[in-house]
Amino acid sequence: MRDNAWLAGKLTLIVAGMFAFGYLLVPMYDVFCEITGLNGKTASTASAAVETDSDRLVTVEFIASVNESAPWEFRPTVSRMQVRPGKLYDTLFFARNRTSDALIGQAVPSVAPGQAAKHFQKTECFCFTEQKFDPLEERDMPVRFIVDPELPAHINTVTLSYTFFAQQRVSDARLQGN
């Protein structure tokens, strides 16, 4: 009997440890990516006073993807832009819920090459929050960004890529906050 209680206690501690590790994994990964610049994580705010580099043009490419079985239509409204480092730009991504159910989705960004990630700053992005869609709803979602003039000179093209995931289907009452 005593052995069973000891085993149950040990298993409970293991389960609690696994839950804690899973709960902390995402914040730890975000900190790791921020420190190392891996996974294309970008800065979320632009520095206050940045001087525009009027002598340089950088091509920014936009890519959108979803899992082939995902219930979304998702694409950039433009596939590329020529930008001047230090200047603020706006673009849009189009998304449509292709189902008759309300959905919540989340876009995960990535910047390539990895060296450019810390020089690509988004000041406004649909990827900052979950996106709630009514059945068959479609919308344009904004991204406002700036390429830092400190981007290494050998990088002439930066690719901003989003993968859009359906997080869950929700009832109409929950989607509208009731």
Stockholm file with secondary structure:
# STOCKHOLM 1.0

chainA/1-178         MRDNAWLAGKLTLIVAGMFAFGYLLVPMYDVFCEITGLNGKTASTASAAVETDSDRLVTVEFIASVNESAPWEFRPTVSRMQVRPGKLYDTLFFARNRTSDALIGQAVPSVAPGQAAKHFQKTECFCFTEQKFDPLEERDMPVRFIVDPELPAHINTVTLSYTFFAQQRVSDARLQGN
#=GR chainA/1-178 SS CHHHHHHHHHHHHHHHHHHHHHHHHHHHHHHHHHHHCGGGCCBSSCCSSCCCCTTCCEEEEEEEECCTTCSEEEEESSSEEEECTTCEEEEEEEEEECSSSEEEEEEEEEEESGGGGGGEEEEEEGGGSCEEECTTCEEEEEEEEEECTTSCTTCCEEEEEEEEEEEEEECHHHHTTC
#=GC SS_cons         CHHHHHHHHHHHHHHHHHHHHHHHHHHHHHHHHHHHCGGGCCBSSCCSSCCCCTTCCEEEEEEEECCTTCSEEEEESSSEEEECTTCEEEEEEEEEECSSSEEEEEEEEEEESGGGGGGEEEEEEGGGSCEEECTTCEEEEEEEEEECTTSCTTCCEEEEEEEEEEEEEECHHHHTTC
//
